[in-house]
Amino acid sequence: MTSIPEENAEFDMLVKSKFPGAISNRELESKVVSILSDMGLAPGKTLLATSLCCDELARSLENDLNEVYGHNFNLGGLAGFPFAGTTGFGAMAAHVPDNGYCFLVHAPHVGITRDGVIGKVERSGIALVDKCCGSAISASNYLKSITDGGAEITTKIQQFSDFQQGAVQQLILPFGKRLNDAEDRMKELPYALYDSQDILVRDIISTGSGRIKKGLALLGGIQINTSPETFDYFHPLRFDFYDENGEVVEDLLPRLKVRFL
């Protein structure tokens, strides 16, 4: 039986000191659903689409939103990148209710332990404090081996048996200096991945904009996973509303932040 996290004011302050702007998943769900409802994106008229990591910890936010909007269309793969691409987006758009909307959520994720270590997390039933996100950290280590000059020459740049991880490693390449210069590499890593992911998501939406029905709401940010005893968090970085022509007609992020006060 899964335990229900409890409010923990001390841990809440710890998370927000590490990730200013983060809020609990519970608060995020309440506020986002309220904003979207005001705009007509009601359950039954809205298809939830997600691009989140394969990691089971990423399902927490997805499950919360599923309770509101029903089952999601999954666009994501390792580290939360939208590996379903334009083909997946087109298939998803065809499933949006007639005269309805899409609500698309995308995010890489990062763990934080109860004592504030970023890049690791306690998992249910596992004694080892595990790394999180494993795909992102592996890609970061690959990039560091390049920037430090220790990468090995190989003829196996890409393999179909692990093509998603190969893609994550390529997508993080432009951020070598940024990560090397960061005060905390593990804290900066999900934000670098988000910036790369954001470009891909918006390009996919632009390419498939002709298939948007009444409109699309896009929420992007960083998932912050914690131990089973505490709430997970989310740092919202983009919250846009696209009209039926695929044009951004409203930036909802300021409204989201106002509602947090």
DAWO-V262045 format. One record per pair of residues at least 4 apart in sequence whose ideal C-beta (glycine too) atoms are under 8 Angstrom apart, sorted by sequence separation. I is the first residue (numbers start at 0). GAP is how many residues later the second one is. D is the distance in whole Angstrom. If there is no record, write none. Layout:
i	gap	d
I	GAP	D
I	GAP	D
//
This chain:
i	gap	d
7	4	6
8	4	7
9	4	7
10	4	6
11	4	6
12	4	6
13	4	7
14	4	6
15	4	6
22	4	5
23	4	7
24	4	6
25	4	7
26	4	6
27	4	6
28	4	6
29	4	6
30	4	6
31	4	6
32	4	6
33	4	7
34	4	7
36	4	7
40	4	7
41	4	6
52	4	8
53	4	7
57	4	7
58	4	5
59	4	7
60	4	6
61	4	6
62	4	7
63	4	8
64	4	6
65	4	6
75	4	5
76	4	6
83	4	2
84	4	7
85	4	6
86	4	7
87	4	6
88	4	6
89	4	7
90	4	7
91	4	7
95	4	5
111	4	7
112	4	4
121	4	8
125	4	6
129	4	8
132	4	7
133	4	6
134	4	6
135	4	6
136	4	6
137	4	6
138	4	6
139	4	6
140	4	7
141	4	7
142	4	6
143	4	6
158	4	7
161	4	6
162	4	6
163	4	7
164	4	6
165	4	7
166	4	6
167	4	6
168	4	7
174	4	5
175	4	6
176	4	6
177	4	7
182	4	8
183	4	6
184	4	6
186	4	8
187	4	6
188	4	6
189	4	6
190	4	7
191	4	7
192	4	6
193	4	6
194	4	7
195	4	7
196	4	6
197	4	6
198	4	6
199	4	6
200	4	6
201	4	6
202	4	6
203	4	6
204	4	6
207	4	7
211	4	5
225	4	4
241	4	6
242	4	5
251	4	6
252	4	6
253	4	6
254	4	6
255	4	7
256	4	8
6	5	8
22	5	5
35	5	4
36	5	6
39	5	7
40	5	5
52	5	4
65	5	6
75	5	7
76	5	8
77	5	8
82	5	8
83	5	7
95	5	7
111	5	7
144	5	5
145	5	5
157	5	6
179	5	8
181	5	7
182	5	8
225	5	7
241	5	6
15	6	6
35	6	8
51	6	4
65	6	6
75	6	6
76	6	4
81	6	7
95	6	5
111	6	5
130	6	5
144	6	4
178	6	5
181	6	4
225	6	6
241	6	6
242	6	5
14	7	6
51	7	8
64	7	7
74	7	5
75	7	7
76	7	8
81	7	8
83	7	8
110	7	7
112	7	5
121	7	6
122	7	5
144	7	8
158	7	7
204	7	8
224	7	5
225	7	7
240	7	7
241	7	7
22	8	8
74	8	8
75	8	7
83	8	8
109	8	6
110	8	6
111	8	8
112	8	6
113	8	7
120	8	7
121	8	8
157	8	4
223	8	6
239	8	5
240	8	6
51	9	7
74	9	4
92	9	7
109	9	7
110	9	5
111	9	7
112	9	6
119	9	5
120	9	6
141	9	8
156	9	7
178	9	6
222	9	7
223	9	4
240	9	4
35	10	7
51	10	6
61	10	6
73	10	7
91	10	7
110	10	3
119	10	7
177	10	7
178	10	7
222	10	8
223	10	7
239	10	7
119	11	6
120	11	4
204	11	7
222	11	6
223	11	7
239	11	6
240	11	6
11	12	7
49	12	5
116	12	8
118	12	6
119	12	6
221	12	7
238	12	7
239	12	7
74	13	5
118	13	7
178	13	6
204	13	7
220	13	5
221	13	4
238	13	4
239	13	8
74	14	7
177	14	6
220	14	5
238	14	4
49	15	8
72	15	8
220	15	4
221	15	7
237	15	7
112	16	6
201	16	8
219	16	8
220	16	5
236	16	8
238	16	8
47	17	6
74	17	7
174	17	4
200	17	7
218	17	6
219	17	6
220	17	7
235	17	6
238	17	5
47	18	7
72	18	8
118	18	6
219	18	4
72	19	4
110	19	8
200	19	7
218	19	7
219	19	8
47	20	8
110	20	7
171	20	7
174	20	8
217	20	6
218	20	5
235	20	6
47	21	4
110	21	3
171	21	7
174	21	7
217	21	7
46	22	7
47	22	7
49	22	5
53	22	8
57	22	7
72	22	6
109	22	7
110	22	7
170	22	8
173	22	7
197	22	6
216	22	7
217	22	5
45	23	5
47	23	8
48	23	6
49	23	7
50	23	8
52	23	7
53	23	6
108	23	7
109	23	6
196	23	8
216	23	7
217	23	8
47	24	4
48	24	4
49	24	6
50	24	4
51	24	5
52	24	8
53	24	6
81	24	6
108	24	5
171	24	7
216	24	5
217	24	7
42	25	6
47	25	7
48	25	8
49	25	7
50	25	4
52	25	6
107	25	6
167	25	8
170	25	5
215	25	7
216	25	8
42	26	5
46	26	6
48	26	6
49	26	6
52	26	6
79	26	6
109	26	7
138	26	7
142	26	7
170	26	8
193	26	7
214	26	6
215	26	4
42	27	7
52	27	5
79	27	5
80	27	8
137	27	7
141	27	5
145	27	8
193	27	7
214	27	6
51	28	5
79	28	4
107	28	6
193	28	6
214	28	6
50	29	6
74	29	8
78	29	5
79	29	6
134	29	8
138	29	5
142	29	5
146	29	4
170	29	8
214	29	6
50	30	7
75	30	7
78	30	8
134	30	6
137	30	8
138	30	5
141	30	8
142	30	6
145	30	7
146	30	8
211	30	6
213	30	6
215	30	8
50	31	4
74	31	8
137	31	8
190	31	7
211	31	8
212	31	7
28	32	8
135	32	7
138	32	8
139	32	7
142	32	7
143	32	8
189	32	5
211	32	6
27	33	8
50	33	8
134	33	6
138	33	5
142	33	5
146	33	6
208	33	7
211	33	8
68	34	7
211	34	6
24	35	6
28	35	5
32	35	6
143	35	8
216	35	7
24	36	5
28	36	6
135	36	8
142	36	7
143	36	8
208	36	7
209	36	7
204	37	7
208	37	2
25	38	8
64	38	8
207	38	8
208	38	8
24	39	6
28	39	7
139	39	6
197	39	8
64	40	7
197	40	7
205	40	6
204	41	6
48	43	5
61	43	8
193	43	6
60	44	7
46	45	7
139	45	7
60	46	8
46	48	6
46	49	5
136	49	8
139	49	5
46	50	7
45	51	7
57	51	5
44	52	6
56	52	7
136	52	7
43	53	7
46	53	7
48	53	6
50	53	7
51	53	7
135	53	6
44	54	8
45	54	6
46	54	7
48	54	7
49	54	7
50	54	7
51	54	7
54	54	7
56	54	7
78	54	6
135	54	7
44	55	4
45	55	5
46	55	5
47	55	5
48	55	5
49	55	5
50	55	4
51	55	6
52	55	7
44	56	6
45	56	7
46	56	7
48	56	7
49	56	7
50	56	8
52	56	5
78	56	5
45	57	5
47	57	7
51	57	7
77	57	4
78	57	5
132	57	7
135	57	6
40	60	5
78	60	7
39	61	7
40	62	6
56	64	7
56	66	7
117	66	6
35	67	6
118	67	3
117	68	4
118	68	8
117	69	5
118	70	7
56	75	7
109	76	7
54	77	7
109	77	8
54	78	6
54	79	7
109	79	7
52	80	6
109	80	4
53	81	8
82	81	6
108	81	7
52	82	7
107	82	5
80	83	7
82	84	7
107	85	4
77	86	4
80	86	7
107	86	6
76	87	5
77	87	6
80	87	6
106	87	7
78	89	5
107	89	6
77	90	6
80	90	7
106	90	8
105	91	6
105	92	8
18	93	8
131	93	6
17	94	6
105	95	5
14	97	6
103	97	8
13	98	8
17	98	6
17	100	6
103	101	8
13	102	5
10	103	7
120	104	5
121	104	8
123	104	5
120	105	7
121	105	4
122	105	8
120	106	7
121	106	7
101	110	7
101	111	8
80	112	8
100	112	7
103	112	6
105	112	8
109	112	6
111	112	6
113	112	8
79	113	7
99	113	6
100	113	5
101	113	8
102	113	8
103	113	7
105	113	8
106	113	6
108	113	7
109	113	7
110	113	8
111	113	7
112	113	8
113	113	5
78	114	6
98	114	7
99	114	6
100	114	5
101	114	4
102	114	5
103	114	5
104	114	5
105	114	5
106	114	5
107	114	6
108	114	4
109	114	6
110	114	5
111	114	6
112	114	7
80	115	8
81	115	7
88	115	5
92	115	6
97	115	7
98	115	6
100	115	7
101	115	7
103	115	7
104	115	8
106	115	6
107	115	7
108	115	7
109	115	7
110	115	7
113	115	8
80	116	6
88	116	7
95	116	8
96	116	8
100	116	7
102	116	7
106	116	5
108	116	6
113	116	7
79	117	6
93	117	7
95	117	5
78	118	8
81	118	6
85	118	5
88	118	8
89	118	5
92	118	4
80	119	7
81	119	6
84	119	6
88	119	4
92	119	6
92	120	7
85	121	5
89	121	6
1	122	8
81	122	6
85	122	6
88	122	8
106	127	7
79	143	8
50	146	8
50	150	7
60	162	6
57	165	6
59	165	7
56	166	8
57	167	8
18	168	8
56	168	4
17	169	7
52	170	8
54	170	8
51	171	7
60	171	7
59	172	5
60	173	7
39	174	8
40	174	8
56	175	8
38	176	8
40	176	6
38	178	7
35	181	6
31	187	6
21	200	8
21	202	6
38	202	7
18	203	7
18	205	6
25	205	6
24	206	6
27	206	5
23	207	4
24	207	5
31	207	8
23	208	7
24	208	7
27	208	7
14	209	6
23	209	6
24	209	6
22	210	6
23	210	8
14	211	7
21	211	4
22	211	6
21	212	7
22	212	8
21	213	4
22	213	8
18	214	7
20	214	5
10	215	7
20	215	7
18	216	5
34	217	6
14	218	5
10	219	5
11	219	8
34	220	6
7	221	8
34	221	6
7	222	5
4	223	7
5	223	7
7	223	8
4	224	6
5	224	8
6	224	8
31	224	7
34	224	7
2	225	6
4	225	5
30	225	6
33	225	7
1	226	8
2	226	7
4	226	5
30	228	5
30	229	7
26	233	7
22	237	6
//
